[in-house]
């Protein structure tokens, strides 16, 4: 299931808003531990949705939630709660975007 680019852009905008709220405008490298994992979760969502948008604009298939972040992010997530939050945030964002597209399509067929 591939979400249309408009849905990806809307989800990315929402993720950016959430990241801005969590960071209160501060740089991620200056955040204390209590907000860093939440910020990394939203940063991962923005990154994954940006990757999906870029792929769709090129006419390529966007990453699946399972494949996004495979490799270095997965390796880092094994040793860092912040990287785990980043990876989960990205995969959750893609899953939500694809799920809502599927639900819309199923509703249209009913």
C-alpha positions in Angstrom: 0.0 0.0 0.0 1.4 3.4 -1.0 0.1 6.6 0.4 -0.4 9.5 -2.0 2.3 12.2 -1.8 -0.3 14.6 -0.4 -1.0 12.3 2.6 2.8 11.9 3.2 3.2 15.7 3.1 0.4 16.3 5.6 1.8 13.6 7.9 5.3 15.1 7.6 4.0 18.5 8.4 2.3 17.2 11.5 5.5 15.4 12.6 7.5 18.6 12.2 4.9 20.4 14.3 5.2 17.7 17.0 9.0 17.9 16.9 8.9 21.7 17.3 6.6 21.4 20.3 8.8 18.8 22.0 12.0 20.8 21.4 10.5 24.2 22.1 12.7 25.5 19.4 15.9 24.2 20.9 18.5 22.2 19.0 18.3 18.4 19.5 21.9 18.4 20.8 21.0 20.7 23.6 18.0 18.8 24.9 18.1 17.1 28.3 17.5 13.4 28.5 13.9 13.9 29.6 12.9 15.3 26.2 15.5 13.8 23.9 13.8 10.5 23.3 10.5 12.1 22.5 12.2 14.5 20.1 14.1 11.7 18.4 10.8 9.8 17.9 9.4 12.8 16.0 12.7 13.4 14.2 12.5 9.8 13.0 8.9 10.4 11.8 10.0 13.4 9.8 13.0 11.6 8.3 10.9 8.5 7.2 8.1 10.6 5.7 10.7 12.8 4.0 12.3 9.6 2.5 8.8 8.5 1.4 8.0 11.8 -0.2 11.3 11.9 -2.0 10.7 8.4 -3.4 7.2 9.2 -4.6 8.4 12.4 -6.3 11.0 10.4 -8.2 8.3 7.9 -9.2 9.9 5.2 -7.0 8.3 3.0 -4.3 8.6 4.5 -0.9 10.2 2.5 1.9 8.1 0.0 3.8 7.9 0.5 7.5 9.9 -2.7 8.0 12.6 -1.6 5.7 13.0 2.0 6.7 16.1 2.4 8.9 17.4 -1.1 8.2 21.1 -1.2 8.7 22.8 1.6 10.6 19.7 2.9 12.4 18.8 -0.6 13.6 22.4 -1.2 14.7 22.4 2.1 16.7 19.0 1.3 18.1 20.4 -1.8 19.8 22.6 0.4 22.0 20.8 3.7 22.3 17.3 4.5 23.5 17.4 7.7 21.4 18.2 5.8 18.2 15.5 3.3 19.1 13.0 6.1 19.5 14.1 7.5 16.1 13.7 4.1 14.4 10.3 3.5 16.0 9.1 7.0 15.2 9.9 6.6 11.5 8.3 3.2 11.2 5.2 4.3 13.2 4.8 7.3 10.9 5.0 5.2 7.7 2.7 2.6 9.1 0.1 5.2 10.1 0.2 6.9 6.6 -0.1 3.6 4.8 -2.9 2.4 7.1 -5.0 5.5 6.7 -4.7 5.2 2.9 -5.8 1.6 3.0 -8.7 2.5 5.3 -9.8 5.2 2.9 -9.6 2.9 -0.1 -11.6 0.2 1.8 -14.2 2.8 2.8 -14.6 4.0 -0.8 -15.3 0.4 -1.9 -18.0 -0.1 0.6 
